Amino acid sequence: MPLCAPLAFSPARAGDLEVRRPSAPYALVREDGARRATLQIYGEIGFWGVTAASVAADLALVRDIDVLTVRISSYGGEAFEGLAIHNLLRAQPFQVEVVVDGIAASAASVIAAAGDRVVVAESAMIMIHDPWLYAVGNAEELRKQAAILDKIKAALIAAYRRKAPDLSEERLAALLSDETWLTGAEAVALGLADAVVADEAAPVQPAPTASAEGLFRARAAIGERVVASLQAAIAARGKPIAAPSASADAPAPEASQD
């Protein structure tokens, strides 16, 4: 995956709030005179959305607060970006409270697991699953990629168990393999959340969320870039492969990790 650059921000005033509005569905809001801030993650995780670099830059500006609320509605994205944001949040000296407003799927569920307290809106969900990647090569090379995926899965399990220490590694491994969709109540029962709350509006105007068709097109574009790279890599072997094409009326795929 390509490296990510920090998002560009410009400050704006909104009453007693300072809102930093980026070009992606992400925002940091701090209340004047209060030792609290809200971090909104309403988009995909990784180079096409919210990056660990942007989160780290913002966290450095609110080191003096007592509580950070992280509001999430995201289908996920890159596993390592999700793990990096998870670890950044856990390393902070203040209390981290996570609110799942819509969906915390895939890498976004890893971020949610960083909360000291995690609450899920009664109509929201959490989804966890195995990591996956694109790969090409001979049998030995593909076995190496499978071994790497096993290690990434172990890292994800470790992150989830920090929130839910009573869940065994074996149980979590099975839940990830099954691509498990959890209601708030089910997440609480597993220890991945602390409470279910009545749906409520976010404290600031959320940034636009991509449509299902937009998410499909973004994922299709990524796939086309990956396939183009693979075509170049194996062209000398005389084994051409066809690049996928995005269709406006194609169904949106399920959320994925990595």
C-alpha positions in Angstrom: 0.0 0.0 0.0 1.3 3.6 -0.7 2.4 5.7 2.2 -0.1 8.3 3.5 0.4 12.0 3.8 -1.3 14.0 6.7 -4.5 15.7 5.8 -4.6 19.5 5.2 -6.7 21.5 7.6 -8.0 25.0 8.0 -9.4 26.3 11.3 -13.0 27.7 11.4 -15.0 29.1 14.3 -18.5 27.8 15.2 -19.9 29.4 18.4 -17.8 28.2 21.3 -16.3 25.4 19.2 -13.1 25.3 17.1 -13.7 23.1 14.2 -10.9 21.8 12.0 -12.4 20.8 8.7 -10.3 18.6 6.4 -10.9 17.4 2.8 -12.0 14.0 4.1 -14.8 12.9 6.4 -12.8 13.6 9.5 -12.9 16.4 12.1 -11.5 17.4 15.5 -13.7 19.7 17.7 -12.6 21.2 21.0 -14.9 23.1 23.3 -13.6 26.4 24.6 -13.2 26.5 28.4 -13.7 22.7 28.7 -11.2 20.0 29.0 -12.9 17.8 26.4 -12.6 17.3 22.7 -14.4 15.2 20.0 -12.7 13.3 17.2 -15.0 12.3 14.3 -14.1 9.4 12.1 -16.8 9.2 9.5 -14.9 7.8 6.6 -12.6 5.0 5.4 -9.3 4.2 7.2 -6.1 4.6 5.2 -4.6 6.5 2.3 -8.0 7.3 0.7 -9.5 8.5 4.0 -8.5 8.9 7.7 -4.8 8.3 8.3 -2.8 7.6 11.5 -0.6 10.6 10.6 -3.6 13.0 10.7 -4.9 11.6 14.0 -1.4 11.8 15.6 -1.1 15.4 14.5 -4.4 16.3 16.1 -3.8 14.4 19.3 -0.7 16.4 19.9 -2.9 19.6 20.0 -5.2 18.3 22.8 -2.8 16.8 25.3 -4.2 18.9 28.1 -7.8 17.6 27.9 -9.3 15.1 30.4 -11.7 13.3 28.0 -11.6 12.6 24.2 -14.8 11.3 22.6 -14.2 9.4 19.4 -17.3 9.1 17.2 -17.1 6.4 14.5 -19.1 5.5 11.4 -16.7 3.7 9.1 -16.6 0.6 6.9 -12.9 0.2 7.7 -9.9 0.1 5.5 -6.2 -0.7 6.0 -5.4 -3.0 8.9 -2.1 -1.3 9.9 -3.6 2.2 9.8 -6.4 0.9 12.1 -3.8 -0.7 14.4 -1.7 2.5 14.5 -4.7 4.7 15.4 -5.7 2.1 18.0 -2.3 2.3 19.6 -2.2 6.1 19.4 -5.5 6.3 21.3 -4.4 3.8 23.9 -1.2 5.7 24.6 -2.9 9.0 25.4 -2.9 10.3 29.0 -6.6 11.2 28.9 -9.8 9.1 29.0 -10.9 7.9 25.6 -14.7 7.3 25.1 -15.8 5.8 21.8 -19.3 6.2 20.4 -20.3 4.0 17.4 -22.8 6.1 15.5 -23.5 3.9 12.5 -21.0 1.1 11.7 -17.5 0.3 13.1 -16.4 -2.4 10.6 -13.1 -4.0 9.9 -10.2 -1.7 10.7 -12.7 0.8 12.3 -13.7 -1.9 14.8 -10.0 -2.1 15.8 -10.1 1.7 16.5 -13.3 1.3 18.5 -11.6 -1.3 20.7 -9.1 1.4 21.9 -11.8 3.1 24.0 -11.7 3.0 27.8 -15.4 3.1 27.4 -17.2 2.0 24.2 -20.9 2.7 23.6 -22.9 1.7 20.6 -26.0 3.4 19.3 -29.0 1.0 19.4 -29.3 1.0 15.6 -25.5 0.8 15.0 -23.3 -2.3 14.5 -19.7 -3.6 14.8 -18.2 -6.0 12.3 -15.0 -8.0 12.7 -13.3 -10.2 10.2 -10.0 -11.8 9.0 -7.5 -9.5 7.2 -6.9 -10.1 3.5 -4.7 -8.8 0.7 -3.9 -9.0 -3.0 -1.0 -11.4 -3.9 0.6 -13.0 -6.9 3.4 -15.4 -7.3 4.3 -19.1 -7.0 3.2 -21.5 -4.4 6.0 -20.7 -2.0 5.4 -16.9 -2.3 1.7 -17.4 -1.7 2.4 -19.5 1.4 4.6 -16.7 2.7 1.7 -14.2 2.2 -0.7 -16.5 4.0 1.8 -16.7 6.9 1.9 -12.9 7.0 -1.9 -12.7 7.1 -1.8 -15.1 10.1 0.5 -12.7 11.9 -1.7 -9.7 11.1 -4.7 -11.6 12.4 -2.8 -12.3 15.7 -2.1 -8.6 16.0 -5.8 -7.8 15.5 -6.8 -10.4 18.1 -4.3 -8.8 20.6 -5.9 -5.4 20.0 -9.5 -6.7 20.5 -8.4 -8.6 23.7 -7.1 -5.4 25.3 -10.8 -4.3 25.3 -12.2 -7.8 25.9 -9.6 -9.7 28.0 -12.1 -12.4 28.9 -12.5 -13.5 25.2 -10.1 -16.3 24.5 -7.8 -16.1 21.4 -9.5 -19.1 20.0 -13.0 -17.6 20.3 -11.9 -14.3 18.8 -10.1 -16.2 15.9 -13.4 -18.0 15.2 -15.4 -14.8 15.3 -13.0 -13.1 12.8 -13.0 -16.1 10.5 -16.8 -16.1 10.4 -16.9 -12.3 9.6 -19.1 -11.6 12.6 -21.7 -8.7 12.6 -22.6 -7.6 16.1 -25.4 -5.5 17.4 -24.6 -3.3 20.3 -26.1 -5.8 22.7 -24.0 -8.6 21.2 -20.8 -6.5 21.4 -21.5 -5.8 25.1 -22.0 -9.5 25.8 -18.6 -10.2 24.2 -16.9 -7.4 26.1 -16.1 -5.4 22.9 -18.5 -2.6 24.1 -19.7 -1.3 27.5 -23.2 -0.1 26.8 -25.9 0.5 24.2 -27.4 4.0 24.1 -30.4 5.6 22.4 -29.5 7.1 19.0 -28.5 10.7 19.3 -27.1 13.3 17.0 -23.3 14.0 16.9 -22.3 17.3 18.6 -21.1 18.8 15.3 -22.3 18.6 11.8 -20.8 15.4 10.4 -18.7 15.6 7.2 -20.3 14.0 4.1 -20.2 10.2 4.1 -19.5 8.4 0.9 -22.5 6.6 -0.7 -22.5 2.9 -1.2 -21.8 3.4 -4.9 -19.0 5.8 -4.1 -17.4 3.2 -1.8 -17.7 0.6 -4.5 -16.0 2.8 -7.0 -13.2 3.7 -4.6 -12.5 0.0 -3.9 -12.7 -0.8 -7.6 -10.2 1.9 -8.4 -7.8 0.5 -5.8 -8.3 -3.0 -7.3 -7.5 -1.7 -10.8 -4.3 -0.1 -9.6 -3.2 -3.3 -7.9 -4.0 -5.4 -10.9 -2.1 -2.9 -13.1 0.9 -3.4 -10.9 0.6 -7.2 -11.1 0.3 -7.0 -14.9 3.5 -5.1 -15.1 5.2 -7.6 -12.7 4.2 -10.7 -14.7 4.3 -9.3 -18.2 7.7 -11.0 -18.8 6.1 -14.4 -18.0 3.6 -14.0 -20.8 0.6 -14.5 -18.5 -1.7 -11.4 -19.0 -4.6 -10.9 -16.5 -7.7 -8.8 -17.0 -8.2 -5.7 -14.9 -11.6 -5.4 -13.2 -13.9 -2.6 -14.3 -16.3 -0.6 -12.1 -19.9 -0.5 -13.1 -22.2 2.2 -11.8 -25.0 -0.2 -11.2 -22.8 -3.0 -9.7 -23.7 -3.8 -6.0 -21.5 -2.4 -3.3 -19.2 -5.1 -1.8 -19.0 -6.0 1.9 -16.5 -4.0 4.0 -13.0 -5.4 4.1 -9.9 -5.3 6.2 -6.6 -4.3 4.5 
